[in-house]
Amino acid sequence: MTERQVGRILSVHLPGVDGLCAGCRSWWARLAPYPCYQAEWAVRWRARVATRRFLDGLP
């Protein structure tokens, strides 16, 4: 996965007005509470990358 792909996941999987994930509803017609699995995964991915960069001393 690249940062661009993860950013796209996070830009689509947003909370709807009813508290359900708008991305899951529009892509898969699935009612999933927000944060859905995709949004949780993308946030964890970004956290792992940031932690790795911090510990390795990268910019």
Secondary structure, DSSP 8 states (H G I E B T S, - for coil): --HHHHHHHHHHS-B-TTSBBHHHHHHH----BSS-HHHHHHHHHHHHHHHHHHHHT--
